[in-house]
């Protein structure tokens, strides 16, 4: 058994197998970038900070309002004050919503007519805009789905209708950021492939470079995400992009350097195993330092 492992290690098959296992675990343990940004891009606060205390109090609210999310339904008449006929339509839409509260996971509905003390805060001074507040028990990543369903339910003809909240705005921004991040990463991978392929005039060299860089990116991305999940380390919405840029720029430069070194040694020593060992021996320290960074 020992001789078999030594033989595998000597032929680099053992190292390849270990990396395949690491990359496989990284792929299955990390969600896609969109879900990652939605779930883990919130700023981290200490337990003694005001936002953390406020969130803790909100989670303990009574009347089944604990762990709910406040969503605002906004009606606007672009031509002036909301008329009595339009107000009737608004009331009808909200009443229909009340009849389906359980379907939309709504725990509480507050309108200007039910919140006399805060009526002025829910109506604009010129009477053209009105707001209705919903407390929703949005579990997991269902807020986006609920928002789209609510928007179709609360629409009123003749008025501009919006469904918004800080969480919804954050979700939309994260969705846009994830799209930009994915486009940038795809572009960087393509550029890296072209650079290596053109420099060495070899499709095989470009393919090997792509495999190594993709493995490094997936492993780093999954590792940073799991550190955030398990040890609650900070995770920014720009982390995937930063990891991708660092991996592809530094990795492409180092791949070219390694391949050049290997080619120069191979020109002097045609035996492939010896050339590989010599290349690794010469570059082991700098590759470890740069790769770790």
C-alpha positions in Angstrom: 0.0 0.0 0.0 2.8 2.4 0.9 4.6 1.6 -2.3 1.4 2.3 -4.3 0.9 5.7 -2.6 4.6 6.6 -3.2 4.2 5.7 -6.8 1.1 7.8 -7.2 2.8 10.7 -5.5 5.8 10.4 -7.7 3.6 10.6 -10.8 1.6 13.5 -9.4 -1.6 11.4 -9.5 -2.0 11.6 -5.8 -1.8 15.4 -5.8 -4.2 15.6 -8.7 -6.7 13.3 -6.8 -6.5 15.5 -3.7 -7.1 18.7 -5.7 -10.1 17.0 -7.5 -11.6 16.2 -4.1 -11.0 19.7 -2.8 -12.5 21.4 -5.9 -15.5 19.0 -5.8 -16.2 19.8 -2.2 -15.8 23.6 -2.9 -18.3 23.4 -5.7 -21.0 21.6 -3.8 -20.5 23.5 -0.6 -20.8 27.0 -2.1 -24.0 28.4 -3.5 -24.1 30.5 -6.7 -22.9 34.1 -6.5 -26.4 35.6 -6.5 -27.6 33.6 -3.5 -24.3 34.3 -1.7 -24.7 38.0 -2.0 -28.3 37.9 -1.0 -27.6 35.8 2.1 -24.1 37.0 3.3 -23.5 40.5 2.1 -25.2 42.3 5.0 -22.8 44.4 7.1 -21.7 42.8 10.3 -22.3 44.6 13.6 -21.2 43.9 17.1 -23.8 42.8 19.7 -23.5 46.1 21.5 -24.1 48.3 18.5 -27.5 50.1 18.0 -28.4 48.2 14.7 -27.8 44.9 16.4 -29.9 45.9 19.5 -32.7 47.2 17.4 -32.8 44.0 15.3 -32.8 41.9 18.5 -35.8 43.9 19.9 -37.6 43.5 16.6 -37.2 39.7 16.6 -38.9 39.7 20.1 -41.9 41.8 19.1 -45.2 40.3 20.2 -48.5 40.0 18.2 -46.8 37.5 15.9 -44.5 40.3 14.5 -41.2 38.8 15.6 -38.8 38.1 12.7 -41.0 39.9 10.2 -40.0 42.3 7.5 -41.7 45.7 6.9 -42.6 46.3 3.3 -44.2 49.5 2.0 -46.8 49.7 -0.8 -46.7 53.2 -2.3 -49.4 54.7 -4.5 -48.8 57.8 -6.5 -51.0 60.0 -8.8 -48.6 61.7 -11.2 -51.3 64.2 -12.2 -52.2 65.5 -8.7 -54.1 64.6 -5.6 -55.5 61.1 -5.3 -59.3 61.4 -6.1 -62.1 59.7 -4.1 -62.6 57.2 -6.9 -58.9 56.3 -6.8 -59.0 56.1 -3.0 -61.9 53.6 -3.3 -59.8 51.5 -5.7 -56.9 51.5 -3.3 -59.2 50.5 -0.4 -60.6 47.7 -2.6 -57.1 46.4 -3.4 -56.0 46.5 0.2 -59.2 44.7 1.4 -58.6 41.9 -1.1 -55.0 41.7 0.2 -56.4 41.4 3.8 -58.5 38.4 2.6 -55.3 36.6 1.4 -53.0 37.6 4.3 -52.0 34.0 5.0 -51.2 33.3 1.3 -48.8 36.3 1.2 -47.4 35.6 4.8 -48.7 39.0 5.9 -48.9 39.4 9.7 -50.1 43.0 9.8 -51.4 45.7 7.4 -51.3 49.4 8.4 -53.1 52.1 6.3 -53.6 55.8 6.8 -57.2 55.1 8.0 -56.0 52.5 10.6 -53.0 54.6 11.8 -54.6 57.9 12.8 -51.5 59.0 14.9 -49.2 58.4 12.0 -51.5 59.4 9.2 -49.4 62.4 8.2 -46.4 60.2 7.8 -48.2 57.9 5.4 -49.7 60.7 3.2 -47.8 63.4 1.3 -48.7 67.0 1.9 -50.2 67.5 -1.6 -52.2 64.3 -1.3 -50.7 62.7 -4.4 -48.8 59.9 -2.7 -50.0 57.4 -0.1 -48.3 54.6 1.7 -49.5 51.3 3.2 -47.2 49.2 5.5 -47.1 45.4 5.5 -45.3 43.2 8.0 -44.4 40.0 6.2 -42.9 36.8 7.5 -40.5 36.3 4.6 -38.5 33.2 5.2 -35.3 32.4 3.4 -35.0 34.0 -0.1 -38.8 34.2 -0.7 -39.0 38.0 -0.3 -38.3 38.5 -4.0 -41.1 36.1 -5.0 -43.5 37.7 -2.6 -42.6 41.2 -3.9 -43.5 40.2 -7.4 -46.8 38.6 -6.3 -47.7 41.6 -4.1 -47.1 44.0 -6.9 -49.5 42.3 -9.2 -52.1 42.2 -6.3 -51.9 45.8 -5.2 -51.9 47.5 -8.6 -54.5 50.2 -9.1 -55.4 51.5 -12.6 -54.5 55.2 -13.1 -51.9 55.2 -10.3 -48.3 54.3 -10.1 -47.9 51.4 -7.7 -44.6 50.4 -6.0 -43.6 47.7 -3.4 -40.4 48.6 -1.6 -38.3 48.2 1.5 -34.6 48.4 2.5 -34.4 44.6 2.1 -35.9 44.7 -1.4 -33.6 47.5 -2.5 -30.6 45.5 -1.1 -31.8 42.4 -2.9 -32.1 44.3 -6.3 -28.7 45.8 -5.8 -27.2 42.5 -5.0 -28.8 40.9 -8.1 -27.2 43.6 -10.3 -23.9 43.3 -8.5 -24.0 39.5 -9.0 -24.7 39.9 -12.7 -21.8 42.4 -13.1 -19.5 40.1 -11.1 -20.3 37.1 -13.2 -19.8 39.1 -16.4 -16.4 40.4 -15.2 -15.3 37.0 -14.1 -16.2 35.4 -17.4 -14.4 38.2 -19.3 -11.3 37.8 -17.1 -11.2 34.0 -17.7 -11.6 34.5 -21.5 -8.8 37.1 -21.5 -6.6 34.8 -19.4 -7.2 31.9 -21.8 -6.3 34.1 -24.8 -3.1 35.5 -23.2 -1.8 32.1 -22.3 -2.9 30.5 -25.6 -1.4 33.3 -27.7 1.8 33.5 -25.7 2.6 29.8 -25.9 0.7 29.3 -29.2 -0.9 26.2 -27.5 -4.5 25.4 -26.9 -3.4 22.7 -24.4 -1.4 25.3 -22.3 -4.5 27.6 -22.2 -6.7 24.7 -21.1 -4.3 23.7 -18.3 -4.1 27.3 -17.2 -7.9 27.6 -17.1 -8.3 24.4 -15.1 -5.7 25.5 -12.5 -7.1 29.1 -12.2 -10.7 27.9 -12.0 -9.8 25.4 -9.2 -8.0 28.1 -7.3 -10.9 30.5 -7.6 -13.6 28.0 -6.6 -11.5 26.9 -3.6 -10.8 30.4 -2.4 -14.4 31.5 -2.9 -15.9 28.5 -1.1 -13.3 28.8 1.7 -14.1 32.5 2.3 -17.8 31.8 2.3 -17.5 28.9 4.7 -15.4 31.0 7.0 -18.1 33.6 7.0 -20.8 31.0 7.7 -19.0 29.0 10.4 -16.9 31.7 12.1 -19.0 34.7 11.2 -16.1 36.5 9.5 -17.1 39.6 7.5 -18.2 38.9 3.9 -18.6 41.8 1.5 -20.6 41.8 -1.8 -17.3 42.5 -3.5 -15.5 39.5 -2.1 -16.2 37.1 -5.1 -15.0 39.8 -7.5 -11.9 40.6 -5.5 -11.0 36.9 -5.3 -11.6 36.5 -9.0 -9.4 39.5 -10.0 -6.6 38.5 -7.6 -6.7 34.8 -8.7 -6.8 35.5 -12.4 -4.3 38.3 -12.6 -1.7 36.8 -10.3 -2.4 33.3 -11.5 -2.1 34.1 -15.1 1.3 35.8 -14.6 2.5 32.9 -12.5 1.3 30.3 -14.9 3.2 32.0 -17.7 6.3 32.2 -15.5 6.0 28.5 -14.5 5.5 27.4 -18.1 8.5 29.4 -19.3 10.6 28.0 -16.5 9.5 24.5 -17.4 10.1 25.0 -21.1 13.6 26.4 -20.5 14.5 23.4 -18.2 12.9 21.0 -20.7 15.1 22.4 -23.5 18.2 21.3 -21.5 16.8 18.1 -20.1 14.4 16.2 -22.3 13.3 13.8 -19.6 9.9 15.0 -18.5 9.9 13.7 -14.9 13.2 15.4 -14.1 12.2 18.7 -15.7 9.0 18.7 -13.6 10.9 18.0 -10.4 13.4 20.7 -11.2 10.8 23.3 -12.0 8.9 22.6 -8.7 12.1 22.6 -6.7 13.1 26.0 -8.2 9.7 27.7 -7.7 8.3 25.9 -4.6 9.0 28.8 -2.2 7.8 31.8 -4.3 4.7 29.9 -5.5 3.8 29.0 -1.9 4.2 32.7 -0.8 2.3 34.2 -3.7 -0.3 31.4 -3.8 -1.0 31.8 0.0 -1.4 35.5 -0.4 
